[in-house]
Amino acid sequence: SEERKDEKAVEIRIEPSEERKDEKAAIVHIFSSQNNTIIHITDLAGNTLSRVSGGMVTKHSRLKADPTVAMFVAKKAVERAKDLGITTLEPTKETLDRVGLSLTLGGGEVKLLELAAAYSAFVNKGYLVDPIAILKVEDAEGKVLEEVKPEKKKRVLSEAEAFLIASILSDNNARSDIFGTNSLLNIPGRSIAVKTGTTNDRRDNWTIGGNSQGIVGVWV
């Protein structure tokens, strides 16, 4: 609004996928100010499908106000995870009942190799790249006996989606408050998209990152 100079608005159009005929196109309107955030979902004609309002709509307590929207987001998350090659979070009612909204905070089990492979889509314009255990076999004289080169598979993200995620994860300044500007996550001369994760009790620590030349996944 003209009166509130601190407000920002974002509009996202969600198109139905060709694989899922039951989906309908929708527009997600996000209005954000310093003290409030409103998510308003409409169809293409402008009719309201759902609406959430709250200071921090990503908090569990706020999402309780409209569980339909919350579970819609969780369902989309596990569907996208399957597209990215994650096999431990099947997009079923049983999975959603088990993980619920905690999924958005990492409350679902995944395999390190699968998660690292999923990140390949972020840095390869939306294309998955299968992990390969052995790239090359040579004999004692250096003659190549067998060689396998990684190849792009199907596209699971649009190029724009992949670029935005990779750009966000490559922002060294954004993570400087926690890690500093010269951490081990920052490799001079290279743009590295990287994400860390830690369980509440600090028992498990994950880091996944890389670029189009390679992805590294680490668990400690």
C-alpha positions in Angstrom: 0.0 0.0 0.0 1.1 3.6 -0.5 0.7 4.3 3.2 3.1 1.5 4.3 6.4 1.9 2.6 7.9 -1.1 4.4 5.5 -3.5 2.8 6.4 -5.8 -0.1 4.3 -8.0 -2.3 5.1 -11.1 -4.4 2.9 -13.0 -6.8 3.7 -16.5 -7.8 1.8 -18.5 -10.5 1.7 -22.3 -10.0 1.0 -24.2 -13.1 -0.3 -27.8 -13.0 2.1 -30.5 -14.1 1.5 -32.7 -17.1 1.9 -35.8 -15.0 -0.8 -34.9 -12.4 -4.1 -34.3 -14.2 -5.9 -33.5 -10.9 -3.9 -30.4 -10.3 -5.3 -26.9 -11.0 -3.4 -23.7 -11.7 -3.3 -21.2 -8.9 -1.7 -17.9 -7.9 -0.1 -17.4 -4.6 -0.1 -13.8 -3.4 2.4 -13.0 -0.6 2.1 -9.7 1.2 4.9 -9.0 3.7 5.6 -6.1 6.0 7.7 -5.8 9.1 4.9 -7.0 11.4 2.7 -9.2 9.3 2.7 -11.6 6.4 -0.4 -12.7 4.4 -0.5 -15.6 2.0 -3.5 -15.5 -0.3 -4.1 -18.3 -2.7 -6.5 -17.7 -5.6 -7.5 -19.5 -8.8 -6.8 -17.8 -12.2 -10.1 -16.0 -12.0 -9.2 -14.4 -8.7 -11.5 -16.5 -6.5 -10.0 -17.1 -3.0 -9.0 -20.7 -2.4 -7.3 -20.1 1.0 -5.8 -17.4 3.1 -3.3 -17.4 5.9 -2.3 -14.3 8.0 0.2 -14.0 10.8 3.5 -12.4 11.8 5.4 -15.5 10.9 3.3 -17.9 8.7 6.1 -20.4 8.6 5.8 -21.1 12.3 3.8 -24.2 13.2 1.5 -22.2 15.5 0.5 -19.9 12.7 0.0 -22.6 10.2 -2.5 -24.3 12.5 -4.9 -21.5 11.6 -5.3 -23.1 8.2 -4.1 -26.7 8.2 -5.4 -27.2 4.7 -2.8 -24.8 3.3 -0.1 -26.2 5.6 -0.7 -29.8 4.5 -1.0 -28.7 0.9 2.6 -27.3 1.2 3.8 -30.5 2.9 2.2 -32.6 0.2 3.9 -30.6 -2.6 7.2 -30.9 -0.8 7.2 -34.7 -0.7 6.0 -34.8 -4.3 8.9 -32.6 -5.3 11.3 -34.7 -3.2 10.3 -37.8 -5.1 10.9 -36.0 -8.4 14.4 -35.2 -7.1 15.1 -38.8 -6.4 14.4 -39.1 -2.7 12.9 -42.5 -2.1 12.3 -42.3 1.7 9.5 -39.8 1.6 6.9 -41.3 -0.7 4.1 -38.8 -1.4 1.4 -40.8 0.4 -1.0 -40.2 3.2 1.0 -42.4 5.5 4.1 -40.2 5.0 2.2 -37.0 5.6 0.6 -38.5 8.7 4.0 -39.6 10.0 6.1 -36.4 9.3 3.3 -33.8 9.2 4.5 -30.2 9.2 7.8 -31.1 10.8 8.9 -32.0 7.3 9.6 -28.3 6.6 12.1 -28.3 9.5 13.8 -31.5 8.4 11.6 -34.0 10.2 11.9 -36.7 7.5 14.5 -39.3 6.9 16.6 -39.1 3.8 19.8 -40.8 2.5 23.0 -38.8 2.1 23.7 -40.1 -1.4 20.1 -39.3 -2.5 20.1 -35.8 -1.0 23.5 -35.0 -2.7 22.1 -36.3 -6.0 19.0 -34.1 -5.5 21.2 -31.0 -5.1 22.7 -31.7 -8.6 19.5 -30.4 -10.1 20.0 -27.0 -8.4 23.4 -26.4 -10.1 22.6 -28.1 -13.5 19.7 -25.9 -14.7 17.1 -28.3 -13.2 18.5 -31.6 -14.5 19.3 -34.5 -12.3 22.6 -36.2 -12.5 22.9 -39.8 -11.2 25.8 -40.4 -8.8 28.4 -42.9 -10.1 30.7 -44.9 -7.9 33.5 -45.6 -10.3 34.3 -43.1 -13.1 37.3 -44.8 -14.7 39.3 -48.0 -14.6 42.9 -48.1 -16.0 45.5 -50.8 -16.3 49.0 -50.6 -14.9 50.2 -48.8 -18.0 47.5 -46.1 -17.8 45.3 -47.6 -20.6 41.6 -46.8 -20.0 39.7 -50.1 -19.7 36.4 -48.6 -18.8 35.1 -45.0 -18.3 31.7 -43.7 -17.4 30.9 -40.0 -17.7 28.0 -38.5 -15.7 25.1 -37.5 -17.8 22.1 -35.3 -17.2 18.8 -37.2 -16.7 15.3 -35.8 -16.8 14.5 -32.2 -15.9 12.8 -31.9 -12.5 13.0 -28.2 -12.0 12.6 -25.3 -14.4 15.8 -23.5 -15.2 14.5 -20.4 -13.4 13.7 -22.4 -10.2 17.1 -24.1 -10.2 18.9 -20.7 -10.8 17.0 -19.0 -7.9 17.8 -21.8 -5.4 21.4 -22.0 -6.5 21.8 -18.3 -6.3 20.3 -18.1 -2.8 22.6 -21.0 -1.6 25.6 -19.3 -3.1 25.2 -16.1 -1.2 28.2 -16.0 1.1 27.1 -12.7 2.7 23.8 -14.2 3.7 25.5 -16.9 5.8 28.3 -14.7 7.1 26.4 -13.9 10.4 26.8 -17.6 11.4 29.9 -18.8 9.6 31.8 -15.5 8.9 32.9 -14.3 5.5 35.9 -16.6 5.2 34.5 -20.0 6.3 35.3 -23.4 4.8 32.0 -23.0 2.9 33.5 -20.1 0.9 35.9 -21.2 -1.9 37.7 -18.2 -3.5 37.1 -17.9 -7.2 34.2 -20.4 -7.3 30.5 -20.0 -6.8 29.4 -22.7 -4.4 25.8 -23.5 -3.6 25.8 -25.0 -0.1 23.3 -25.8 2.7 24.0 -27.0 6.2 21.6 -28.7 8.7 21.8 -29.6 12.3 19.5 -31.6 14.6 18.2 -30.0 17.8 20.6 -32.0 20.0 23.5 -31.3 17.6 23.9 -35.1 17.1 23.7 -35.0 13.3 25.3 -32.3 11.2 24.9 -32.3 7.4 26.5 -30.2 4.6 25.6 -30.5 1.0 27.1 -28.3 -1.6 28.9 -27.8 -4.9 28.4 -26.5 -8.5 27.9 -27.9 -11.9 31.4 -29.6 -11.7 30.6 -31.6 -8.6 28.5 -32.1 -5.5 29.8 -33.0 -2.0 27.7 -34.4 0.8 29.1 -34.7 4.3 27.6 -36.1 7.5 29.2 -35.7 10.9 
